[in-house]
Amino acid sequence: MNNLIKITYHLYFLFFTLYTSAENSLQYTSLKNDTLYQHAVAISSTHPDSSFVLLSSCLNNYKEKADSSNLLECLITIQEIHKINLNYSEAYTYAWEALILAEELKDSIHLAKTYEGLGALYTIFKNKKEALTYYKKALSINKTLNQKGLSTDQTLVSSFYNLVIANNGFFQHREAELYLDSCFLIANKSQISEVKKGYLYAERASIHILRQEYEEAIAILNRTITTFQNIEEKDLIYETDKGYLVLLYSFMGDAYAHSNQHTKAIDYYHKSLSAIDTYEAHKSIKGDLLFKLGELNYLKGNTNEAYQCMLQSKTFNELYFGSKSDQNKELLEIKNKHRQEIDTKNMELYEQKLQANKREKELIQIKNTLFILSLVIVVIAMLMYIYYQRKKSRLNKKLLQSKNKELTTFTLQFVEKEKLVNELTEFIKDKLPKDAANSRILKNTQKSTNNYWDEFNTRFKEVNQGFYERLSKKHPTLTSNDLKNCALIKLNFSNKEIADLLGISVNSIYMSHHRLRKKLGLERDDNLSSYIATV
């Protein structure tokens, strides 16, 4: 008894995410201003045939207007309504149409919804690999959108929640628990409403049932059922959440059935069946509920009622899930023309991508070659420039040295002449009478000396252009005699030579250089000649 109920209990885990994702997607639509579309959605659960007629009209209208965005959302809505009404083949067809359009538009939000719809369809028919692949694709997109602030935490919780349901349905309970922990983590951080958390608590209860912890499961389910029974009609999503009572009653029936409280289990299974009719929700589990009722009635000795329940269950499951069902044959064979179309399209895109990548690589190679060639030319030009600049600098340095040597030679000659002039001057002063003729000779001699200095300064400035200006700019307090001293130091004259040239004692030169060092701001260890050479 318990093993069979456990197996059937898991069957509708495979269907539940289909409805939660479907109903939620119908709530939050961007087509709020389209009254025809809104009316079609509103009557989808009570008058599905009329709803499809209206939605088909909306589709044609969006196609005529080339309104791709609304067309895409309408396709997703139609496939969700088909799933709710167990028209899985039609749902599959519209899902693939939506997938093609979403990929063309690069619409991540609707692409995630489409992946979830396909995941639900593959879950229903127990294709674990495809189901989990599409759910994980949807989760990956929703994570990225959430990080960018383009989707709500509720959407992200729903994406994790789909994987909880699917993994439970495929008996991968450890994985289901991990995804459920992620749901609670986000829900608690985001302060999601207690009603929305109720879905998570129900899954926690189902895990307790699998662990045979029936009292804990029943306690959680009692609180959750009370929460959903007390939802007020003014709530925007009243009908959707009320419909969840179908599954909550069924979970409670399972908990009681496992704990051998058969009467209470039968009572809750009947409540679940009644809720299906009341809320037009979760119709897919009707066959399993009838099967469980049949089994429990058989155990209680109600053989006639057990037979009727089993017969109804078989009829229902064959109609909607049987392998020979005309409605689902196309889906089970996975030969849908839209799948072939998208496979062909993907192959064409892949070939185009390969060609584009090839052209891009060739272009990159050409660019790299041109870049390297340009770089080589630039490097060669820079090396040549540096070489010629250095060569020019060396030539200028040699030329400067040569001219300074000439200037030094000129100056030394000038010193010798100065000595002779001084000796002549002293001779005239001492030996000759102080008449007008001798005074004129002394005056001319002094004038000649001044001309020598003028010629020296002229030549020095030509050879060492800007020297005086740079020095005066750095040290504005320097006098003309200071500048003259600096010029002679720059030409590497010794103190004695400078003393002879200036006609003063060597001690006076020492004192003059001492004062000059202070004006230049030099320390005791600083070399005066080296400093002046850098100016």
Buried (B, 14 or more C-beta within 10 A) or exposed (E): EEEEBBEBBBBBBBBBBBBBBBBBBBEEBEBEEBEEBBBBBBEBBEEBEEBBEBBEEBBEBBEEEEBBBBBBBBBBBBBBBBBBBBBBBBBBBBBBBBBBBBBEBEBBBBBBBBBBBBBBBBBBBEBBEBBBBBBBBBBEBBBEBBEEEEBBBBBBBBBBBBBBBBBBBBBBBEBBBBBBBBBBEBBEEEEBEEBBBBBBBBBBBBBBBBEEBBEBBBBBBBEBBEBBEEBEEEEEBEBBBBBBBBBBBBBBBBBBBBBEBBEBBBBBBBBBBEBBEEBBBBBBBBBBBBBBBBBBBBEEEBEEBBEBBBEBBBEBBEEBBBEEBEBBEBBBEEEBEBBEEBEEEEEEEEEEEEEEEEEEEEEEEEEEEEEEEEEEEEEEEEEEEEEEEEEEEEEEEEEEEEBBEEBBEBBBEBBEEBEEBBEEBEEBEEEEEEEEEBEEEBEEBEEEBEEBBEEBBEBBBEBBEEBBEEBBEEBEEBEEEBBBBBBBBBBEBEBEBBBBBBEEEEEBBEEBBEEBBEEBEBEEEEEBEEBBEEB
